[in-house]
Amino acid sequence: MDKIDFNKLSSYQLDVLKEVGNIGAGNAATALSKLLKKKITMCVPNVRIMEFKEVSYMLENAEKPVIGVLIQIVGDFSGYILIILEYETVGLFLNNLAESTSIRFDSPGEEFEFSEMELSALKEVGNILAASYLSALSDLTGLRACTTVPSIAIDMAGSILSFPAIEMGKFCSNVMYIEAGFYEGTNRIKGDFILIPALEAFEVLLKVLGASES
Amino acid sequence: MTMTVNIGMAELKALNHPGILITLGLGSCVGVALYDRKTKVIGLAHIMLPSSANVKKIDNEAKFADTAIVKLLNDMYKLGASKENIVAKLAGGAQMFTLNNNSDIIRIGERNIQAAKEKLAELGIDVVAEDTGGNFGRTIEFYSDDGSLKIKRLGYGIKII
Protein backbone atom coordinates (compact mmCIF):
# COMPACT_ATOMS: atom_id res chain seq x y z
CA MET A 1 0.00 0.00 0.00
CA ASP A 2 1.17 3.49 -0.71
CA LYS A 3 1.62 5.70 2.27
CA ILE A 4 -0.57 8.50 1.04
CA ASP A 5 -3.83 8.25 -0.81
CA PHE A 6 -5.11 11.75 -1.46
CA ASN A 7 -8.60 10.37 -1.88
CA LYS A 8 -8.52 9.39 1.77
CA LEU A 9 -7.78 12.88 3.04
CA SER A 10 -10.63 14.35 5.02
CA SER A 11 -12.50 17.33 3.69
CA TYR A 12 -10.88 19.31 6.50
CA GLN A 13 -7.37 18.32 5.38
CA LEU A 14 -8.25 19.24 1.82
CA ASP A 15 -9.59 22.60 2.96
CA VAL A 16 -6.32 23.26 4.74
CA LEU A 17 -4.33 22.48 1.61
CA LYS A 18 -6.67 24.62 -0.45
CA GLU A 19 -6.17 27.49 1.96
CA VAL A 20 -2.41 27.22 1.54
CA GLY A 21 -2.98 27.48 -2.20
CA ASN A 22 -5.26 30.41 -1.70
CA ILE A 23 -2.82 32.43 0.37
CA GLY A 24 0.07 31.43 -1.89
CA ALA A 25 -1.74 32.50 -5.02
CA GLY A 26 -2.73 35.76 -3.34
CA ASN A 27 0.89 36.49 -2.53
CA ALA A 28 1.90 35.51 -6.03
CA ALA A 29 -0.66 37.88 -7.58
CA THR A 30 0.73 40.74 -5.51
CA ALA A 31 4.29 39.90 -6.48
CA LEU A 32 3.35 39.62 -10.14
CA SER A 33 1.58 42.98 -10.05
CA LYS A 34 4.78 44.58 -8.83
CA LEU A 35 6.94 42.76 -11.34
CA LEU A 36 4.77 43.55 -14.33
CA LYS A 37 3.65 46.96 -13.05
CA LYS A 38 0.09 45.95 -13.87
CA LYS A 39 -2.82 45.02 -11.70
CA ILE A 40 -2.96 41.26 -11.50
CA THR A 41 -5.94 39.57 -9.87
CA MET A 42 -6.40 35.93 -9.10
CA CYS A 43 -9.27 33.52 -9.09
CA VAL A 44 -9.88 31.08 -6.27
CA PRO A 45 -7.58 28.09 -6.73
CA ASN A 46 -8.90 24.65 -7.32
CA VAL A 47 -7.43 21.58 -5.63
CA ARG A 48 -7.56 18.52 -7.82
CA ILE A 49 -6.78 14.91 -7.11
CA MET A 50 -5.96 12.67 -10.04
CA GLU A 51 -5.04 9.11 -10.89
CA PHE A 52 -1.61 8.74 -12.53
CA LYS A 53 -3.20 7.76 -15.82
CA GLU A 54 -5.03 11.10 -15.87
CA VAL A 55 -1.95 13.22 -15.18
CA SER A 56 -0.81 13.58 -18.79
CA TYR A 57 -4.21 14.94 -19.69
CA MET A 58 -4.61 17.43 -16.86
CA LEU A 59 -4.04 20.29 -19.29
CA GLU A 60 -6.48 18.66 -21.72
CA ASN A 61 -3.93 17.84 -24.38
CA ALA A 62 -0.91 15.75 -23.36
CA GLU A 63 1.07 16.96 -26.37
CA LYS A 64 0.39 20.64 -25.89
CA PRO A 65 3.62 22.63 -25.49
CA VAL A 66 3.96 24.16 -22.02
CA ILE A 67 6.64 25.84 -19.99
CA GLY A 68 7.60 24.11 -16.77
CA VAL A 69 9.64 25.84 -14.11
CA LEU A 70 10.90 23.54 -11.39
CA ILE A 71 12.08 24.86 -8.07
CA GLN A 72 13.57 22.77 -5.31
CA ILE A 73 12.63 23.51 -1.71
CA VAL A 74 15.09 22.89 1.08
CA GLY A 75 14.70 23.45 4.82
CA ASP A 76 12.20 22.29 7.47
CA PHE A 77 10.00 21.42 4.60
CA SER A 78 11.53 19.78 1.54
CA GLY A 79 10.26 18.97 -1.90
CA TYR A 80 9.64 20.73 -5.19
CA ILE A 81 7.29 23.26 -6.68
CA LEU A 82 6.52 22.86 -10.35
CA ILE A 83 4.89 25.78 -12.09
CA ILE A 84 3.36 25.18 -15.45
CA LEU A 85 2.66 28.14 -17.68
CA GLU A 86 0.69 27.69 -20.81
CA TYR A 87 2.34 28.72 -24.02
CA GLU A 88 -0.36 31.12 -25.12
CA THR A 89 -0.16 33.12 -21.92
CA VAL A 90 3.56 33.67 -21.44
CA GLY A 91 3.51 36.44 -24.02
CA LEU A 92 2.22 38.80 -21.36
CA PHE A 93 5.23 38.16 -19.14
CA LEU A 94 7.71 38.35 -21.96
CA ASN A 95 6.29 41.50 -23.50
CA ASN A 96 6.57 43.19 -20.15
CA LEU A 97 9.81 41.75 -18.90
CA ALA A 98 11.97 41.00 -21.87
CA GLU A 99 10.40 43.37 -24.38
CA SER A 100 9.98 40.47 -26.68
CA THR A 101 7.96 40.98 -29.81
CA SER A 102 9.20 38.17 -31.95
CA ILE A 103 7.68 35.15 -30.31
CA ARG A 104 5.10 33.19 -32.13
CA PHE A 105 2.72 31.35 -29.88
CA ASP A 106 0.26 30.39 -32.53
CA SER A 107 2.13 27.61 -34.23
CA PRO A 108 3.21 24.92 -31.80
CA GLY A 109 5.54 22.45 -33.38
CA GLU A 110 7.34 25.04 -35.44
CA GLU A 111 8.76 27.70 -33.20
CA PHE A 112 10.13 26.83 -29.82
CA GLU A 113 13.13 28.99 -29.56
CA PHE A 114 13.27 31.46 -26.72
CA SER A 115 16.20 33.80 -26.29
CA GLU A 116 18.36 33.52 -23.18
CA MET A 117 16.79 36.75 -21.97
CA GLU A 118 13.28 35.37 -22.39
CA LEU A 119 14.13 32.10 -20.66
CA SER A 120 15.67 34.03 -17.84
CA ALA A 121 12.54 36.19 -17.51
CA LEU A 122 10.34 33.10 -17.39
CA LYS A 123 12.54 31.52 -14.75
CA GLU A 124 12.24 34.68 -12.71
CA VAL A 125 8.45 34.58 -12.96
CA GLY A 126 8.56 30.97 -11.78
CA ASN A 127 10.87 31.92 -8.97
CA ILE A 128 8.59 34.70 -7.77
CA LEU A 129 5.49 32.53 -7.93
CA ALA A 130 7.22 29.73 -6.04
CA ALA A 131 8.68 32.05 -3.42
CA SER A 132 5.27 33.67 -2.84
CA TYR A 133 3.68 30.31 -2.47
CA LEU A 134 6.37 29.12 -0.11
CA SER A 135 6.16 32.24 1.99
CA ALA A 136 2.42 31.63 2.43
CA LEU A 137 3.20 28.12 3.53
CA SER A 138 5.82 29.38 5.99
CA ASP A 139 3.53 32.02 7.45
CA LEU A 140 0.81 29.49 8.00
CA THR A 141 2.93 26.70 9.40
CA GLY A 142 5.98 28.36 10.93
CA LEU A 143 8.10 25.97 8.89
CA ARG A 144 11.08 27.56 7.25
CA ALA A 145 12.29 26.69 3.82
CA CYS A 146 14.00 28.33 0.89
CA THR A 147 14.10 27.79 -2.83
CA THR A 148 16.99 26.94 -5.12
CA VAL A 149 17.79 28.17 -8.63
CA PRO A 150 14.94 27.23 -10.98
CA SER A 151 15.23 24.87 -13.89
CA ILE A 152 13.11 25.39 -16.98
CA ALA A 153 11.79 22.97 -19.57
CA ILE A 154 9.63 23.64 -22.58
CA ASP A 155 8.00 20.53 -23.87
CA MET A 156 4.83 18.46 -24.16
CA ALA A 157 2.55 18.80 -21.12
CA GLY A 158 2.60 15.07 -20.49
CA SER A 159 6.37 14.85 -20.36
CA ILE A 160 6.74 17.84 -18.02
CA LEU A 161 4.04 16.39 -15.78
CA SER A 162 5.89 13.10 -15.50
CA PHE A 163 8.18 14.80 -12.98
CA PRO A 164 5.60 15.41 -10.22
CA ALA A 165 3.88 12.12 -11.01
CA ILE A 166 7.07 10.13 -10.54
CA GLU A 167 8.12 11.98 -7.42
CA MET A 168 4.71 11.60 -5.77
CA GLY A 169 4.41 8.09 -7.18
CA LYS A 170 7.11 6.97 -4.79
CA PHE A 171 4.74 7.15 -1.87
CA CYS A 172 1.34 8.25 -3.12
CA SER A 173 -1.29 6.32 -4.98
CA ASN A 174 -2.49 9.44 -6.77
CA VAL A 175 -1.48 13.05 -7.41
CA MET A 176 -2.74 16.34 -6.00
CA TYR A 177 -2.28 19.72 -7.58
CA ILE A 178 -3.50 23.25 -7.18
CA GLU A 179 -4.71 25.07 -10.23
CA ALA A 180 -4.52 28.83 -10.08
CA GLY A 181 -5.54 31.41 -12.61
CA PHE A 182 -4.48 35.04 -12.80
CA TYR A 183 -5.99 37.91 -14.70
CA GLU A 184 -4.45 41.04 -16.11
CA GLY A 185 -7.47 43.02 -17.28
CA THR A 186 -9.26 40.46 -19.37
CA ASN A 187 -6.14 38.49 -20.21
CA ARG A 188 -6.12 35.20 -18.43
CA ILE A 189 -2.74 33.89 -17.39
CA LYS A 190 -3.12 30.23 -16.79
CA GLY A 191 -0.77 28.69 -14.32
CA ASP A 192 -0.70 25.45 -12.46
CA PHE A 193 1.19 24.99 -9.24
CA ILE A 194 2.12 21.55 -8.24
CA LEU A 195 3.46 21.27 -4.74
CA ILE A 196 5.49 18.10 -4.47
CA PRO A 197 6.32 17.54 -0.82
CA ALA A 198 8.77 14.86 0.19
CA LEU A 199 6.99 12.22 2.27
CA GLU A 200 8.30 13.54 5.59
CA ALA A 201 7.41 17.07 4.52
CA PHE A 202 3.88 16.03 3.77
CA GLU A 203 3.46 14.45 7.18
CA VAL A 204 5.01 17.49 8.84
CA LEU A 205 2.74 19.80 6.87
CA LEU A 206 -0.49 18.11 7.86
CA LYS A 207 0.67 17.80 11.46
CA VAL A 208 1.66 21.43 11.80
CA LEU A 209 -1.59 22.48 10.24
CA GLY A 210 -3.42 20.41 12.83
CA ALA A 211 -4.89 18.24 10.16
CA SER A 212 -3.06 14.97 10.72
CA GLU A 213 -5.23 11.91 10.96
CA SER A 214 -4.50 10.83 14.49
CA MET B 1 -10.87 -3.60 -37.42
CA THR B 2 -7.74 -2.03 -35.98
CA MET B 3 -8.03 -1.32 -32.30
CA THR B 4 -6.28 1.78 -30.99
CA VAL B 5 -5.67 2.19 -27.27
CA ASN B 6 -4.16 5.11 -25.41
CA ILE B 7 -1.96 4.21 -22.46
CA GLY B 8 -1.63 6.68 -19.57
CA MET B 9 1.06 6.86 -16.89
CA ALA B 10 1.31 3.67 -14.87
CA GLU B 11 -0.88 1.74 -17.30
CA LEU B 12 -0.19 -1.21 -19.57
CA LYS B 13 -2.07 -3.01 -22.34
CA ALA B 14 -1.68 -6.01 -24.62
CA LEU B 15 -3.51 -6.22 -27.96
CA ASN B 16 -4.10 -8.70 -30.74
CA HIS B 17 -3.23 -7.84 -34.34
CA PRO B 18 -4.38 -5.47 -35.83
CA GLY B 19 -3.80 -2.96 -33.10
CA ILE B 20 -2.09 0.33 -32.27
CA LEU B 21 -0.92 1.33 -28.80
CA ILE B 22 -0.22 4.98 -28.11
CA THR B 23 1.25 6.90 -25.24
CA LEU B 24 1.40 10.69 -25.32
CA GLY B 25 4.03 12.95 -23.84
CA LEU B 26 6.40 10.40 -22.38
CA GLY B 27 8.95 12.22 -20.19
CA SER B 28 11.13 10.48 -17.62
CA CYS B 29 8.81 7.50 -17.74
CA VAL B 30 9.80 4.63 -20.00
CA GLY B 31 7.65 3.05 -22.66
CA VAL B 32 8.38 -0.68 -22.94
CA ALA B 33 7.01 -1.99 -26.22
CA LEU B 34 6.90 -5.77 -26.67
CA TYR B 35 6.19 -7.47 -30.00
CA ASP B 36 5.55 -11.10 -30.85
CA ARG B 37 6.99 -11.55 -34.32
CA LYS B 38 4.82 -14.57 -35.09
CA THR B 39 1.37 -13.75 -33.74
CA LYS B 40 1.82 -9.94 -34.00
CA VAL B 41 0.48 -9.56 -30.47
CA ILE B 42 1.74 -6.22 -29.08
CA GLY B 43 2.06 -4.85 -25.60
CA LEU B 44 2.98 -1.46 -24.19
CA ALA B 45 3.72 -0.38 -20.62
CA HIS B 46 4.14 3.22 -19.42
CA ILE B 47 6.48 2.74 -16.48
CA MET B 48 7.08 5.41 -13.82
CA LEU B 49 9.59 3.92 -11.40
CA PRO B 50 12.45 1.42 -11.63
CA SER B 51 11.72 -1.02 -8.85
CA SER B 52 8.98 -2.31 -6.60
CA ALA B 53 11.56 -3.79 -4.20
CA ASN B 54 10.86 -1.41 -1.32
CA VAL B 55 7.13 -1.36 -1.73
CA LYS B 56 5.19 -3.52 0.72
CA LYS B 57 1.99 -4.02 -1.17
CA ILE B 58 1.79 -3.29 -4.88
CA ASP B 59 -1.55 -1.90 -5.89
CA ASN B 60 -0.56 -1.14 -9.46
CA GLU B 61 1.96 -3.41 -11.19
CA ALA B 62 2.21 -1.10 -14.20
CA LYS B 63 3.93 1.56 -12.10
CA PHE B 64 7.26 -0.30 -11.72
CA ALA B 65 9.62 -1.65 -14.38
CA ASP B 66 10.10 -5.06 -12.74
CA THR B 67 6.42 -5.81 -12.11
CA ALA B 68 5.07 -4.13 -15.26
CA ILE B 69 7.17 -6.21 -17.65
CA VAL B 70 6.10 -9.48 -16.00
CA LYS B 71 2.42 -8.45 -16.01
CA LEU B 72 2.59 -7.28 -19.64
CA LEU B 73 4.18 -10.57 -20.75
CA ASN B 74 1.47 -12.55 -18.95
CA ASP B 75 -1.23 -10.49 -20.63
CA MET B 76 0.43 -11.14 -24.00
CA TYR B 77 0.65 -14.90 -23.35
CA LYS B 78 -3.09 -14.90 -22.72
CA LEU B 79 -3.51 -13.51 -26.24
CA GLY B 80 -1.41 -16.34 -27.66
CA ALA B 81 2.05 -14.77 -27.68
CA SER B 82 5.05 -16.85 -26.73
CA LYS B 83 8.25 -15.69 -25.14
CA GLU B 84 10.70 -16.99 -27.74
CA ASN B 85 9.09 -14.77 -30.41
CA ILE B 86 8.95 -11.60 -28.32
CA VAL B 87 11.34 -8.69 -28.81
CA ALA B 88 11.43 -5.34 -27.03
CA LYS B 89 11.79 -1.70 -28.00
CA LEU B 90 12.30 1.10 -25.50
CA ALA B 91 11.54 4.81 -25.61
CA GLY B 92 11.56 7.65 -23.10
CA GLY B 93 13.61 7.94 -19.93
CA ALA B 94 14.43 11.59 -20.56
CA GLN B 95 15.72 14.05 -18.00
CA MET B 96 13.24 16.89 -18.23
CA PHE B 97 14.84 19.25 -15.71
CA THR B 98 18.43 20.03 -14.77
CA LEU B 99 19.06 20.92 -11.16
CA ASN B 100 22.35 21.54 -9.45
CA ASN B 101 22.42 18.34 -7.52
CA ASN B 102 22.64 15.05 -9.29
CA SER B 103 20.01 13.42 -7.12
CA ASP B 104 18.22 10.19 -7.88
CA ILE B 105 14.98 11.85 -8.85
CA ILE B 106 16.73 13.89 -11.49
CA ARG B 107 18.33 10.77 -12.92
CA ILE B 108 15.10 8.79 -12.67
CA GLY B 109 14.76 8.46 -16.46
CA GLU B 110 18.15 6.83 -16.74
CA ARG B 111 17.36 4.50 -13.85
CA ASN B 112 14.03 3.55 -15.41
CA ILE B 113 15.75 2.55 -18.65
CA GLN B 114 18.40 0.57 -16.83
CA ALA B 115 15.82 -1.25 -14.70
CA ALA B 116 13.73 -2.13 -17.77
CA LYS B 117 16.81 -3.47 -19.57
CA GLU B 118 17.86 -5.54 -16.57
CA LYS B 119 14.43 -7.10 -16.22
CA LEU B 120 14.22 -7.87 -19.95
CA ALA B 121 17.72 -9.41 -19.89
CA GLU B 122 16.76 -11.53 -16.88
CA LEU B 123 13.74 -12.82 -18.80
CA GLY B 124 15.81 -13.42 -21.94
CA ILE B 125 14.05 -10.84 -24.12
CA ASP B 126 16.17 -8.92 -26.62
CA VAL B 127 16.00 -5.16 -26.87
CA VAL B 128 16.15 -4.65 -30.64
CA ALA B 129 15.83 -0.86 -30.74
CA GLU B 130 15.61 2.13 -28.44
CA ASP B 131 15.23 5.88 -28.46
CA THR B 132 15.97 6.86 -24.90
CA GLY B 133 17.52 9.60 -22.78
CA GLY B 134 17.93 13.20 -23.82
CA ASN B 135 16.03 16.11 -22.30
CA PHE B 136 12.84 16.06 -24.35
CA GLY B 137 9.42 14.45 -24.27
CA ARG B 138 8.21 11.86 -26.74
CA THR B 139 4.90 10.59 -28.06
CA ILE B 140 5.05 6.98 -29.18
CA GLU B 141 2.83 4.86 -31.41
CA PHE B 142 3.33 1.12 -31.59
CA TYR B 143 1.98 -0.84 -34.58
CA SER B 144 1.14 -4.53 -34.64
CA ASP B 145 1.53 -4.64 -38.45
CA ASP B 146 5.30 -4.78 -38.29
CA GLY B 147 6.19 -3.98 -34.67
CA SER B 148 7.36 -0.51 -35.65
CA LEU B 149 7.52 2.19 -33.02
CA LYS B 150 6.86 5.72 -34.24
CA ILE B 151 8.39 8.47 -32.10
CA LYS B 152 7.39 12.14 -32.21
CA ARG B 153 9.12 15.07 -30.54
CA LEU B 154 8.05 18.69 -30.29
CA GLY B 155 9.57 20.75 -33.02
CA TYR B 156 11.39 17.80 -34.61
CA GLY B 157 10.34 15.27 -37.14
CA ILE B 158 9.13 11.73 -36.76
CA LYS B 159 11.46 8.83 -36.15
CA ILE B 160 10.61 5.17 -36.61
CA ILE B 161 12.49 2.44 -34.83
Interface residues (C-beta under 8 A of the other chain):
Chain A: M1 D2 E51 F52 K53 E54 V55 S56 Y57 A62 E63 P65 G68 L70 Q72 P108 G109 E110 E111 F112 T148 V149 S151 I152 A153 D155 M156 A157 G158 S159 I160 L161 S162 F163 A165 I166 E167 G169 K170 S173
Chain B: G8 M9 A10 E11 L24 G25 L26 G27 S28 C29 M48 L49 V55 K56 K57 D59 N60 K63 A94 M96 F97 T98 L99 N100 N101 I105 I108 N135 F136 G137 R138 T139 K152 L154 G155
